[in-house]
Amino acid sequence: MPYKDPEDAKAHSKRYYQENKERISARHALYNSTEKGKKVKRISEWKRQGIISDDYDKLHETYLSTDNCENCNCQLISGRGFSNQKHLDHDHETGEVRNVLCGSCNIKRR
C-alpha cells in the first residue's frame, strides 16, 4: 500500500535499508563485478567527468577494443597508477571525445 505521507515512505526505506544493509551491499558488489555492472559504472563516471556522446554503448565498445595508445602506440593495460593505463581523452570544454590514450599521453595533451 502506498504511503500517503512522504515522510512515512522515507522512514520505511531507511528502516528497510538498515535491516538489510549487508544483503543489499552483497547484491551491489555482485552486480558491480559483472560486465554489465562494470560498463554502467564506467559510463556513469564518464558522464560525471563531462564526456558527451550520442552512443555510449559504441563508445564503450571502442574503449574496450583499443589495445594501444592512439598517440604513442604503447600497449594499454588495466589498473591504476600505471603510465600506460587506458584513458578516454576528451576536450574539457566541450566534452567531445578525442582518443583512447595511455596515461602519459593523456597528461601531456592537457
N, C-alpha and C positions, 0 to 999 in steps of 0.2 A: 504494500500500500504506500503510495507517495506521501511524503511528509508535507503538511500544509505550511509549516514554519521552516524556512531555510536553515535556521539555526539548529533545528532538530535533525535535519539531514546531515549537517556538518558534524554534529556531535556523534551521530551514528557512524559516520565514515571514520572519524577519529578513533572511536572505540573499536570498530572492526579492525582497523589497521593495527592498533596496539595489541589486540588479542591474537592477531595473525601475522605479526611482523616477520617472524622467522620464515614462515611458509611463503609469504609474499616475496621476501628477499631471495629465497632459494629459486622461486619461479623466475624472477627477473634475471638472476645470474645465469640460469639455464638458457633463457631466451637470448641474453646478450652474448652467449658463447656460440650461438648458431650463426650460419652465414647470413641469414636474413637479419638477425639482431645486429651483427657487425655492420651490415650495409646501412641499416636505419640509423645507427649511431654515427657512422662516418658522414652520411648525407646531412644529418642534423648538425653536426659540427661544421660542415662546410657552410651551411645556411647561417649558422651563428657567426661565422667569420666574414659573412657578406658575399659569399660566392653565389652568383646568379646563373641559372641555367634553365633552358626551355625543356631539357630532358635529363634529369638527374640520373635516371637508370642508365642511359647511354654513357653519360659522363663517368659513372661508377665503373662500367664495363671497360671503358678506355683506361681509367686509372689502374684497374686490376691487371689489364693485359699489357701495360707498359712495363718492360723489364729493364730498360736502360734509360738513363738521363737523356732527355731530348736536347741537351746543350753540350755536355761533355762526353756522352755515351758510356759513362761508367755503369756497372751493374748496380741496380737498385735493390735494397734489402728492406725487410720489415724490422720494426723495433724502434726504440727511442735512443737518441743520443749518438747516432752514427752519422758521419758526414755524408754517407751515401744512402741515407734514409729517404724514402719516397715522399715527395711533397707535391701538392697540387698548386702550382703557381698561378696567381691571379692578380689583376690590377686592383689595388686597394681603393681606388677612386670609383671605378665603375662596377667592380665585382666580376668583370669578364675574365674567364679562364684563359690562360696563355699556354701553359705547358705542364707536363709532369717532369719534375726536375729532382736532382739529388739535393740534399740539404745545403751543400756548399754553393752550388749554382743558384739556388733559391735566395740565399742570403746576399750573394753578390748582386743579384738583379734588383733588389730593393733599392 
